[in-house]
Every structure is written in structure tokens, then in C-alpha cells.
Amino acid sequence: MIHHFLPMTPVYRGSVKDVLGPLPGKVTPLTGGPAVTAALFEYTDSYSVFDWGKMPDALGHKGQALAVLAAHWFEKLGSAETWKEFSRSNEALSLRKGSRFGALFNEIGEQLQAQGLKTHYLGVLPEAADVSKKIQAQPLSSVTAPVRHMIVQQVAVVRPSLTTVLGRSLPDYHPTRNSPAPRLIPLEVVFRFSCPEGSSLLERVKRDPDYLASIGFSEWAGQNWEFPVIELFTKLESTDRPVALSEALAISGLSAPQLQDMLLKTAWVAGFLKWLCAKEGLELADGKVEWALTENGECMLVDAIGPDELRLVYRGHSGEVQLSKEFLRSFYRASKWYSDVKSAKTRGKTDWKKHVSTPPPALPPLYLEIATQLYWVLANALTGRSWFAEAWSLEQLAESIRKFEVKTP
């Protein structure tokens, strides 16, 4: 990592990546346009599950795998030519066929083919770059070795303040809604094409059979959808919780047309990523994305895209295997630590972590190796480049996960 000589301060220290900024001087996007204030995503080798934060192990070169895959996908999403290619695919046809939103949804698709998707991605920073001089973003194609740093447009992230109303502790989103643009929209947008084992949607439908209808999706459809089921969750609270459209409007400060635009663009992004994964023999089951609001009121895709945000399925010789963090979650679900986490969250406290006395267990060596390979293999496969020479094949990874997977009791 290059913490020690970067002439900037941490904006945010996360469990998986750090945000450093602002970069000296403004940075011109690869796609052209005016230079913008930029920050640096520094991907670490840490990982997180169940909202806990940094876990005790590190996965070698995971940060580099995430950085190259995120950069690859952001460059694809920003390319109008790639959207035109996608528009002719079976995945795009299926998406339009499953849509109930008619001309409005199709118009957004036409805009994406003409302009590409607006994102915060500006380029990558090679490890040997001299950051004391003016920074120039580089396309991923210009680097020959894995990078750990991605240059992005800086976005304001203002967390809700904790307040008390009639004795009840509540998040106050007034400062979040009124922060200067570009600002993070405080919502995590989850899309689902299917419900494999471990999907939290299964639990919500089990508790409330009418849940899908309540969020605008009235058919279970055998747990598969052509047009993705879209759910909204809080992003800036201590625990992500599902929110209805009405609350999403209230806490985000978006207008109804802006919220609708964000949701329909999420569906297009989901279909686009599903297509890219299918080209490499992988099925995209679900994922999550985040958005920001620009100065001119446009929704801009932000944060990261990779195995930590997506649930991928590989169908090989021995059947179906999930290639995602579900492999890690399945291990921890059998631990005393997970039981304590689950119990603490049900208390509804914003400081629930203080009520977990058991530390998370370290991964056994075989799990550590497979978890490390997960990121290497997917980075190689989904970018079409051999960034990691010691990475296994997709089939070998799938068989290893199948062999050592811990089944949830």
C-alpha cells in the first residue's frame, strides 16, 4: 500500500477499503468533460460479513483483485458502445420483456446507449505513480500489473445524526438530505434475479407472505425474475434495514422522479452486469449498488462493484455453487460469535456491537485459501486478463467451495 507518501488525509476508513482525498488538483475523466475534485479508493485485503466490520483474517491481494474488477466494470458501464452491444443481447431482451414500466424504461435504455452510464469512476492509479505531481487517471488497459487504487469523483457522505423524539432514539436525516452535491444517496439498492440459499429475501417472505406485493412485485415466479426484484435498505445506519418507497423519499431528499430514475437505472445496471457475467459462464443471482446525486440532479453510480456486492452462481460438472461471500457467511453462521451478533441486532440498538462479547473466529487454513482464491479467480475470469498467475480455474474453485462448505444448521 502507499499510505505513507500520499499527500492527503483519510476521508473514511472502512472494513474493506479506505477513501483518501482530496487529490491535489482536479482530475479529468477518461471519457472527457470538465475536471472534478477527486478522491482515491484504496482497496485493502480485509473483508467483512454481517455488518461487523474488519474480520480477523486478511486475504492476500484481495484489494488488488477488487480494484481491477471494479475498474473493468465501471469502464464497461461508462461506455455507450458497450451498452449498444448489450442492447442486442438475450439479457437485454429478457429485461425489456419483464418490465412493466413501458416507454419510460425503454427511454432510459436509449439514453444509456447514447451516452453510457454516469459513474464516479475516473480511472486507476498505477502503483509507481508520482502523486506529488498532477494526477492523471489511467484506463485499466494501460497497466500491466494489478493496481490497488481507483480514482473517483469525490462525493459528500454525511451520516444522519442520532437524536431523541419522545424518548425514542432515531436517526435524523436532515443534515444528510441537505449536504452539498455531489452527495451520497443514503440508500443501498438491492436487485435480485433469483433467490439462492442464504438470500435474506427468503426470510422476509417467510415472515410476511405479502412482502413482495408490498414493494411492488406481486409474483413469486418460482424464485426467478426476468426483471429484477428491487429492494431498498438504509446505508448510513449501524445496521442496514429495509425501507419502503415512502421512507426512501423522506430520508434521501430525492424527488419522486429522481427516485424512480435511480430504481429503473438500477434494473438496467443489473441486466448489464448479468450479461457480462453470463459471457464468462457465471449467473448473477443478486447484488447491490449505491448512487449519488450530482449538482444537476442526475443519479450517478458510485462505490464499488465486485464479489463483495454480488452473488454469483457457477454451474459446473457437479451442479450449482455460489461464488460469493455466502461461502464465508456459511462458516460463521455455525459460530458462537454469529449467534451473539444475531441476538444483539434483534435488540434494535444502534450500538449493538457493544453487546457482542464473543470475537469472530479466525478462518481455518483451507477456508482462508479458498476465500483468497475466490477473488483472484473472479478477477481473472471476469476481466479476461491473467492478473493472478496462481489463480485456480472456475471449476476448481467451485469444487473446493462445495467440498469445504459448512452447511447452516
Summary of the structure (lengths in Angstrom):
residues: 409
radius of gyration: 20.7
end to end distance: 39.6
largest distance: 59.6
contacts: 1276
relative contact order: 0.14
helix: 38%
strand: 22%
